Amino acid sequence: MGTVGSSTDGVAGERRQLINVAYRLLGSVTEAEDAVQDAYARWYGLPRSRQEEIRSPGAWLTTVTGRICLDLLGSARARRERYVGAWLPEPLPDRTEWDQAGGAGPTGPADPADQIVLDESVSMAFLVVLESMTPAERVAFVLHDVFRYPFAEIAGVLGRTPAACKQLAASARRRAGAARTPVPATGRADVVRHVKEAWESKDIAALVGVLDPAAVMTADGGGMAGAALRPVEGGTRIAQYMVAIADKAPGLELLERTVNGVPGLVAQRDGVVMTVAAFDIADGRVTRIWAVRNPEKLRPWAGA
């Protein structure tokens, strides 16, 4: 799981990789940062003699981070049952995109979200699929299929045999297998732009045209922002709901922005991000919308 020296610099250099692993395991920037901080605290809490005995501090830190995440995933179900409405992963911005736009957007030099690589393994669609897995399946699948760690090392995280870890990853792969081939970024951007234009003009017919008839929209307000407590199903119902929102929110500005590595929409008022929407697209139409409105999950998007 990556060999580094036992120096302080070498150990500190693992932080980016650990944040990337933890976010994919937990779907939360805040929880990922806490898990990595905990792993480092345990490392620096070891006697110097014990640190020097560890051949690969990077592997040790990854194993400890993985175990911490496994424990958190195990307790997540109970926490989700207490959560108000649907729970969605925390969306990630592309900070370079905001900087180029020259407007209000994510700021701050040390946000852990900036260390997360934006690729297909952090798309909202992928993270939602990961939520359907058991904690052990998710750990085995993410570490092996996303980060290419061998099952012999994953066994140390899960406390199971390499063969058992291989079976867990295979089971998780079957769950993820239903996901369609990703739509190219250009095609996604065109569809998202059509959604934006139709939403801004409050054109229900145009929205219905770009939404799959069986589309589903899930909103996450966490009890802290207004949001539908249950998924809105059907293209027509979603279009009507979106226009109703637009009517109730004058002054809302829609921006085309990358959300978790793929084209999405950001709604802001007076420079403050209110909603981040991610989309799943197939055959030129939107099949899923995930709208995150919980302000605690929008911290990486906070303006100056």
N, C-alpha and C positions, 0 to 999 in steps of 0.2 A: 504494500500500500504506500509505496514511495519511500525511498531511503534518504535520510538526511543525516547530517552530523549531529553530535550531541550538543553543539554550541547553541547559545541562546538565539542567535540570528537564524540558525537553521530551523529551530523549533518555531520561532515566530513566523517564519516564511511559509509554514503550513496553513496559516489562518485562512487564506483565500479558498484553498481546496476544501477545508473543513466547513466553511460557510456554505459553499456550493452543495456539498453533500447534505448538510443538515437542512437547508431550505427545501431540497427535493424530498427529503424524508418527512418534513413537518408541514410544509406549505405555509410557513409563517416566518417572516424575517426576524421578528422579535424573538420568537422561541428558538430559532436557529442560532442567533447571536448568543442567547443565554446558554444554550447547550455547549457551544464552542468555548464560551467563557468558563463554564463549569469544567470542561475537559482540561483547559489550560491551568485552572486552579489546582486540579488534581495532579497535573504534571509538576508544577512548581512546588507542590506540597510534598513531593517525594524527596527522600534524602539524596544528596548528591551521589553517594555511592550507588544507589538504586538507579538513578538516571544514567549513570555511566555503564551500567550493566545492560541497558536496553539498546539493542543493536540498531533498531530503526525507530527513533522517536516519532516520525511521521506515521508509521504503522500503528504505534501505540496510541497516539492521539486519535487516529481515525477509529480504532477499535473502541476506545472509550466514548468518543462522540456518538458512534453508532449505538452503543449500549444505552447512553443517556436518551437518545432519540427513541429507541425502542420502548423504554419505560414511559416516555411522554406519550407515544402513540397508544400504549396500552391504557393510559388513563384518559385519553382524549374522548373516548366514547361517552363516558359519564359527563365530561365537560360539555360536549356537544348537545347532550340531552337537555342541559340547562340553558343552552344558547337560545336567544330569541330569534325565531325564524331560521332560514337556511344559513348554513356555515359554508363560506367559500374561502379558498386560499387567498393570501395577501397578494395583490397585483404588484408587478414590478415595472418601474419606468425605465426608459433608456435615457440616461442623463445627457448624453452627448446630443441627442435629438432636441431636448429642451434648450440646451445651450445654443445650438445652431438657430433655433427659432427666436432666440433673443427675448423671450417673454418670461412671465412669471412661471415658475416651475420648481422642480426639486432642487434644493440647494444644500450646502453643507459638505465639508470635506471628508467626514469619517463615517458616512452612512454605510452600514454593512450591506445594504441593497446594491451599492455600487460595485461590490466585489463578486456579485453573482453573474456568471456568464449567461447571457440570454440566448438560448437555443431551443430546439423543439422539446427538450426534456423539462422545460419550465413553462411551456404553454399552458394556459388555463385548462384546455381540454385534457392534456396529459395529466396534470395535477389532480383533476377531478376523477380521472380513471384510477389514479393511485389511491384515492380516498376509499375506493371500493374494495381494496385489498386488506387482508389481515396485517397487523403490524409486522409479523415475521416475513410475510410475502413481500411486503413493500421494501423492507430492508434488503432482503436477498435480491430482489429485482433491481432496485436502484443501484446497489453497490456493484452487481455483476453486469447488468445490461447497459447501464448508463456510464458507470465509471470503470468497468472492465476489471474489477477486482476478482481474483481467483476464489473459488469456493472454499479452498483451504483456509484463506484468511477471513472470509465471511463467517466461517464456522466459529471463529473466535469471538465474533460479535454476538452471534445468536446462541452460542452455547450448544450447538448441534453438530452432527457429523457433516462433512462436506457433501455426502450423498443426499442427506436430508435437505441441505440448503439448495442443492441443485433441483430437487423436487419442488421446493417452495417457489423458486424462481420460475420454474416451468408452469406452475399453477397460476402465478401472477401474470405470466406471459399470455396465457389463455384468456385471462380477464381483459388484458390490454389489446388482444388480437382483434377485437371487434372494432377498434378504432380504424377509421378510414385513412387512406394515403393522404398526407397533408397537401392542401391546396397551395400552389406557388404564391409567394408574397405579393406579386403583382396582381394576380387574380383576387386575392383577399382584399387588397387595398381598394380595388375598384368596387367590390361589393360593399365594403364599409363606407366608402364615399357616397354610394347611392343611399345607404341607410341614413347617413348624416344629412344629405340634401332633402330627403323625404321627411325626415324628422323636423328639420328646421322650417320647412314649409307647411308642416302639419298636414301632409298629404297621405291620408289613410290608404287610398288606393295604391299609391306608389310604394308605401311600406309593405302592404300585403303582397305586392308583386316581387319584392326582394326577400321576403320571408318564406321559408318552407311552410306548407300548410300544417305540418305537424311540428313546427318549431316550438321550443320551450325556453322561456326566460326565467332565470332564477336570480333573485336579488338578495343581497346580504346587507342589512342595516344594523344587525346586532342589537336592536332595541335602542340604538342611539341616533338613528336617522330613519326617516320614513321609508318603508319598503314593503312590498307585498310579502306576507309571511309564508305564502305557498307559491310554488312555481306557477307562472301564467302559461297556459298551453294553447297552441293553435295560432297560426299566423295572424288571423283577423283579430283575435282577442289581444294579442301582443301589440298590434298596430294601434288599436283603440286605446290601450293602456299608455303607450308611449305618447300619443297625442294629448291624452288627458294630463300627463305629467308636464308636457310642454306648456299647456294652458295654465297650469298652476305655478309655473316657475319662470316668470318673466325675467329677462336679463341674463338667462343662462346661455353661455357660449360653448359651442361644441368644437372640439379640436381633434383632428386626426393625429393620433400618437401611437407609438409602439407600446403594446401592453404584453408583458411577458414574452417578448421576442417576436410578436406578430402584430399586424395592423389592428388597432382598436380605436375607441373613442373616449375622450375625456370631457366631462362637462364641468365647467367652472363658472363661478359668479364672483365678480370683483377680484379676479386673480386667485380665488381660493378653489381648489379642486373639491367638487362635491360628489362626483360619481366617476368611476372608472369602469368601462364596459369592454369585455372581451367577447369574441365571437368564434363560433365553429361554423364552417362553411362547407357545403358540398353541392356540386352541380350548379354553381352560380347563385346559390341561395343560402341564407342564414338558417342554420338548423338549431343552434343554441346561442343564447345570450346569457352572459354572467355579468351582473351589475353589482359592483362592490360600492356600498355607501357608508359602511361603518367607518367613522373618522379615525378610529384607532388603527385600521388597516390601510389608511391612506397617508400615514405619516411619511413614507418615502416620497410621496408626491407633494408634500407641503411646500408652499411658496415661501419666499423670503419674507 
